[in-house]
Every structure is written in C-alpha cells, then in structure tokens.
C-alpha cells in the first residue's frame, strides 16, 4: 500500500494507492484513491475513487475492472476518459470526453462527448452520443441517442433517437425513429417514424401504423391517422393539417 498525505508527481504502484494531489500514473492491484485534484492515468483491478469536499479538477484517464467514481460537494471538472468493467459515475460539474462501462454510465450535470454501455447511460445534459443495448436517458440532449430498447429525455431533445421506444417529455427538434413507439409530450419539430407515433403538437410528419396528435402543421401517413383538433379528426392512410 502507498499512502501520501500531500501531492504526488510521478508514479504509484501497489495494491492500494492514496494521495491528496496527484500528477502521473497510479496503478493499483485493488484500488486507487485521490482526495483532491489529479492529472494523469489511474488504473485499478477493482476501482478508482476521486472525491473532494472542495472543487475537483481532473484531466486524464481512469480504467478499472469494476467502477470509476468521481464526486465533489462543490464542483467537478473532468476532461478525459473513464473505462470500467461495470459502471462509471461522475457528479457535480462539466465532463468532456468519453465513458465506456460494461453495465452503466452516469453523469449528473453537464456532459459533452460519448457514453457507451451495455445496459444503460444517464446524464443531466448531453451534447454528443449515447449508445447502449438497454436504455439512454438525459435531462436535456443534443446529438444522437441509440439503443436497442429505449431512449428518454426529460427536457428538450435536439437530434436523432433510434430505439424500439423513444419518449421525450418536452419538445423534440429532429427525428424519432422507434420500431414500436415514439412519444413527445409537447411539440415535435421534425418527424416521428414508428408503428405508433404520438405528439401533443407536431410541425412536420408522422409515418407509422397509428399516428396521433392533438394539433398538427404537416401530414400523417399510416393506417390510422388522428388529429383531434384538426379539420378532419380521423382519416385512414393519409391526414393533414396546416395550422396550430
């Protein structure tokens, strides 16, 4: 075990490594722990842990067999790459780079870059790409969400969604492509393509087996087309309306 009360510039190698401040390379047979800021590379069989009660600034790469954890009670700024066998966690602050987790990735504030996971990805704000076999979720999103099962966005979504089911609770600016289901809680500015499409309002096009909208400025193409406040509330094959 290596334990340094203050800063380290250079190299730490052991079963467990501890440092307050670090610049260099940490390789731990079990885990690495940094109390404050770091710049460099952390590699561990189990996990890497960076936690501070003050501001935390990290630049570099973390890779571990199980998880990477990064948290600050005030603010965190991370630029680099997190790679873990199970999951990556980053809290409080902007993150620029990539997360690759065997199971799950999570960023709870600003994020720009790439998230890749088998089970799922979650982030508060995303500008980039989320890709998983399970699900992707963001508070606000700008870019591409791709998953086998489901994508979701609590706030406004800007870009492209592709999954069996896509759900955006506010506005969609772009395209939802859902093999089974697309839903936008407020307005779609673009297109919905899937078996079942639903939007409160849409400025664009819906293409599917069943298309549903309250108000529309555009067209619907499908077996059953509903515009509840349209000129014609229901038409088979084709429907349209050109005012909200």
C-alpha positions in Angstrom: 0.0 0.0 0.0 1.2 3.5 -0.9 -0.2 6.5 1.2 1.0 10.0 0.5 -0.5 12.8 2.7 0.2 15.6 0.1 1.0 15.7 -3.6 2.5 13.1 -5.8 4.3 13.8 -9.1 5.4 10.7 -10.8 4.3 7.1 -10.3 2.5 5.0 -7.6 2.2 1.2 -7.9 0.8 -1.1 -5.3 -2.3 -3.0 -4.1 -3.8 0.3 -2.8 -2.7 3.8 -3.6 -3.7 7.0 -1.7 -2.8 10.7 -2.5 -4.2 14.1 -1.8 -3.0 15.6 -5.1 -1.6 13.6 -8.0 0.1 14.1 -11.3 1.4 11.0 -13.1 0.4 7.3 -13.1 -1.4 5.3 -10.4 -1.6 1.5 -10.9 -3.4 -0.3 -8.1 -3.8 -4.0 -7.7 -7.1 -3.3 -5.8 -7.9 0.4 -6.0 -6.7 4.0 -6.3 -7.9 6.9 -4.1 -7.2 10.6 -4.7 -8.6 13.1 -2.3 -8.3 16.2 -4.5 -7.1 17.2 -8.0 -5.3 14.8 -10.4 -3.8 14.8 -13.8 -2.7 11.6 -15.5 -3.7 7.9 -15.5 -5.4 5.8 -12.9 -5.6 2.0 -13.4 -7.0 -0.5 -10.9 -8.3 -4.0 -10.8 -11.3 -3.0 -8.6 -12.0 0.8 -8.7 -10.7 4.3 -8.9 -12.1 6.9 -6.4 -11.7 10.7 -6.6 -13.7 12.7 -4.1 -13.3 16.1 -2.7 -15.2 18.5 -0.3 -13.9 21.4 -2.4 -13.6 21.9 -6.1 -12.2 18.9 -8.0 -10.3 19.1 -11.3 -9.2 16.0 -13.1 -7.6 15.5 -16.5 -6.6 12.1 -17.8 -7.8 8.5 -18.0 -9.4 6.2 -15.5 -9.7 2.5 -16.2 -10.8 -0.2 -13.7 -12.2 -3.7 -13.6 -15.4 -2.7 -11.7 -16.1 1.1 -11.4 -14.8 4.6 -11.5 -16.2 7.2 -9.1 -15.8 11.0 -9.2 -17.6 13.4 -6.9 -17.2 16.9 -5.3 -19.5 18.7 -2.9 -18.9 22.0 -4.7 -17.9 21.4 -8.4 -16.1 18.9 -10.5 -14.4 19.4 -13.9 -13.3 16.3 -15.7 -11.6 16.1 -19.2 -10.7 12.6 -20.3 -11.8 9.0 -20.5 -13.5 6.7 -18.0 -13.4 2.9 -18.8 -14.9 0.4 -16.3 -16.0 -3.2 -16.4 -19.2 -2.4 -14.7 -20.0 1.4 -14.3 -18.7 4.9 -14.3 -20.1 7.7 -12.1 -19.3 11.5 -12.4 -21.1 14.1 -10.3 -21.1 17.9 -10.0 -19.7 19.7 -13.0 -18.8 19.6 -16.6 -17.4 16.5 -18.2 -15.7 16.4 -21.7 -14.6 13.1 -23.1 -15.8 9.5 -23.1 -17.4 7.0 -20.7 -17.4 3.3 -21.5 -19.0 1.0 -19.0 -19.7 -2.7 -19.2 -23.1 -2.1 -17.5 -23.9 1.6 -16.8 -22.6 5.2 -17.1 -24.0 8.2 -15.2 -23.2 11.9 -15.3 -25.4 14.2 -13.2 -24.5 17.6 -14.7 -23.0 19.0 -17.9 -21.6 16.4 -20.4 -20.1 16.7 -23.8 -18.8 13.6 -25.6 -19.6 9.9 -25.8 -21.3 7.4 -23.5 -21.1 3.6 -24.3 -22.7 0.9 -22.1 -24.3 -2.5 -22.4 -27.2 -1.8 -20.0 -27.7 2.0 -20.0 -26.5 5.6 -19.9 -27.8 8.5 -17.9 -26.8 12.2 -17.8 -28.2 15.6 -16.9 -27.1 17.4 -20.0 -25.6 15.7 -23.1 -24.1 17.1 -26.3 -22.8 14.1 -28.2 -23.7 10.4 -28.4 -25.3 7.9 -26.1 -25.3 4.3 -27.2 -26.4 1.2 -25.3 -28.1 -2.1 -25.7 -30.6 -1.2 -22.9 -31.6 2.4 -22.4 -30.4 6.0 -22.6 -31.7 8.9 -20.5 -30.9 12.6 -20.4 -32.3 15.7 -18.7 -31.6 17.7 -21.9 -30.0 16.3 -25.0 -28.3 17.5 -28.2 -26.9 14.8 -30.5 -27.7 11.1 -31.1 -29.3 8.5 -28.8 -29.1 4.9 -30.0 -30.3 1.9 -28.1 -31.9 -1.4 -28.7 -34.7 -0.9 -26.1 -35.5 2.7 -25.1 -34.4 6.3 -25.2 -35.7 9.1 -23.0 -35.3 12.8 -22.4 -36.9 14.8 -19.6 -36.3 18.2 -21.2 -35.9 19.3 -24.8 -34.3 16.9 -27.3 -32.3 18.0 -30.3 -31.1 15.4 -32.7 -31.9 11.8 -33.6 -33.3 9.0 -31.5 -33.3 5.4 -32.6 -34.7 2.5 -30.4 -37.7 0.3 -30.0 -39.3 3.0 -27.9 -38.5 6.7 -27.7 -40.0 9.1 -25.1 -39.4 12.9 -24.8 -41.3 14.7 -22.1 -41.0 18.2 -23.6 -40.1 19.2 -27.2 -38.4 17.2 -29.9 -36.3 19.1 -32.5 -35.3 16.4 -35.0 -36.3 12.8 -35.7 -37.6 10.0 -33.5 -37.2 6.6 -35.1 -38.9 3.9 -33.0 -39.5 0.4 -34.1 -42.5 0.2 -31.8 -43.4 3.6 -30.2 -42.5 7.3 -30.3 -43.9 9.9 -27.9 -43.3 13.6 -27.4 -45.1 15.3 -24.6 -45.2 18.7 -26.2 -44.2 19.7 -29.8 -42.2 17.8 -32.5 -40.4 20.0 -35.0 -39.4 17.3 -37.4 -40.5 13.7 -37.9 -41.7 10.6 -36.0 -41.3 7.2 -37.7 -42.6 4.1 -36.0 -45.5 1.7 -35.5 -47.2 4.1 -33.1 -46.4 7.8 -33.0 -47.8 10.3 -30.5 -47.2 14.0 -30.0 -49.3 16.8 -28.5 -48.4 19.0 -31.4 -46.3 18.4 -34.5 -44.8 20.6 -37.1 -43.6 18.0 -39.6 -44.5 14.4 -40.5 -45.7 11.3 -38.7 -45.2 7.9 -40.5 -46.5 4.7 -38.9 -49.3 2.3 -38.4 -51.1 4.6 -35.9 -50.4 8.3 -35.8 -51.9 10.5 -33.1 -51.6 14.3 -32.5 -53.8 16.9 -30.9 -52.7 19.7 -33.2 -50.6 19.5 -36.4 -48.9 21.5 -39.1 -47.9 18.8 -41.5 -49.0 15.4 -42.6 -49.6 11.9 -41.3 -49.1 8.7 -43.3 -50.4 5.5 -41.9 -53.3 3.1 -41.4 -55.0 5.2 -38.8 -54.3 8.9 -38.5 -55.8 11.1 -35.7 -55.6 14.8 -35.3 -58.1 15.6 -32.5 -58.2 19.3 -33.2 -57.7 19.1 -36.9 -60.0 19.9 -39.7 -60.7 16.2 -40.1 -60.1 14.4 -36.8 -59.6 11.0 -38.4 -58.6 9.6 -41.8 -57.2 6.3 -42.9 -53.9 6.2 -45.0 -53.4 10.0 -45.0 -54.3 13.0 -43.0 -53.0 16.5 -42.6 -53.5 19.9 -41.0 -51.7 23.1 -41.6 -52.3 25.3 -38.5 -52.0 25.0 -34.8 
